[in-house]
């Protein structure tokens, strides 16, 4: 199922148009976002958000040098 989520500010303008546009596609459901606030609250949430933005998820490269490959040896 695919949800086409319309923000409440644009619901009056877009909802009917999007329902008409997707009426022939049974895999799409048009809905209006009715959430009032974030699910997470408090200081811990702000700290988690800051940590998420600055964290690099890639692994650090192994320190050191790599041995020459056969291609590099032929070039010199």
C-alpha positions in Angstrom: 0.0 0.0 0.0 1.3 3.5 -0.9 0.0 6.4 1.1 -0.2 9.9 -0.5 -0.1 12.1 2.7 -1.5 15.6 2.3 -0.5 18.2 4.9 -3.6 19.8 6.6 -2.7 23.2 5.3 -3.2 22.0 1.7 -6.0 19.5 2.3 -8.8 21.8 1.0 -6.8 22.5 -2.2 -5.3 19.0 -2.9 -7.3 16.2 -1.3 -10.1 15.9 -3.9 -7.6 16.3 -6.8 -5.4 13.6 -5.5 -8.3 11.2 -4.8 -9.4 11.7 -8.4 -5.9 11.3 -9.7 -5.4 7.9 -7.9 -8.9 6.6 -8.2 -7.9 3.8 -10.7 -4.9 2.7 -8.6 -6.0 0.4 -5.8 -2.5 0.4 -4.3 -2.6 4.2 -3.4 -4.5 5.6 -0.5 -4.8 9.4 -0.1 -4.8 10.6 3.5 -4.7 13.9 5.4 -1.9 14.1 8.0 -3.7 14.8 11.3 -0.7 14.6 13.6 -0.4 17.6 16.0 3.1 17.1 17.3 6.1 14.8 17.2 5.8 11.4 18.9 9.0 12.0 20.9 9.1 14.7 23.5 11.6 16.2 25.9 15.3 16.8 26.3 16.4 13.3 25.4 14.8 13.7 22.0 16.7 16.9 21.3 20.0 15.2 22.3 19.2 12.2 20.1 18.5 14.5 17.2 21.8 16.3 17.5 23.7 13.1 17.9 22.0 11.6 14.8 23.0 14.6 12.7 26.6 14.5 13.6 27.3 10.8 13.6 28.9 9.2 10.6 27.6 5.7 10.1 30.4 4.5 7.9 33.2 2.5 9.5 36.5 4.2 10.0 39.2 3.1 7.5 41.8 0.8 8.9 45.0 2.8 9.6 48.1 2.0 7.7 49.1 1.6 4.1 48.0 -0.9 1.5 50.4 -3.2 -0.4 51.1 -2.3 -4.1 48.9 -4.2 -6.6 50.1 -5.8 -9.7 48.7 -2.9 -11.8 50.8 -0.4 -9.9 54.0 -2.4 -10.1 53.7 -2.5 -14.0 53.3 1.3 -14.3 56.6 2.1 -12.6 
